[in-house]
Amino acid sequence: MTLFAQIYIDEDVDVLVATLLSARGLDATTAREEGMLGESDSKQLIFAVSFNRCLLTHNRLDFEKLHINYLTNNQIHAGILIAKRRNPYEIAERVVILLDTLTADEIANQLFYV
């Protein structure tokens, strides 16, 4: 069983969120750090899946569709977190609360709104 989900943050989310999560001891990386800027949402999710990382985004519509497609096609992902556009400190705090509440295994294949 994996306790804490590793986070991959797409380019829509402020990179400060990754810094704040890392400062709390969580494993967080960004599209910028991984050279994924400008890639499609489906490629962003494929990248996250390939490294077993939960994806954090603001892009609700596209990632809801991708989540449904994954479920329909029996594909797995490490979880998708959709954050309303807020202050980076508030987003980070909400993510920390979720990761402190659920294990990585409980987040896998789920869609959460933070």
QUIZINOR-V519765 format. One record per run of one state. SS is the DSSP state (alpha for helix, beta for strand, coil for the rest). FROM is the first residue (numbers start at 0). TO is the last residue. If there is no record, write none. Layout:
[[SS:FROM:TO] [SS:FROM:TO]]
This chain:
[[coil:0:5] [beta:6:8] [coil:9:14] [alpha:15:22] [coil:23:26] [beta:27:29] [coil:30:39] [alpha:40:49] [coil:50:52] [beta:53:56] [coil:57:58] [alpha:59:71] [coil:72:78] [beta:79:81] [coil:82:86] [alpha:87:100] [coil:101:102] [alpha:103:106] [coil:107:109] [beta:110:112] [coil:113:113]]
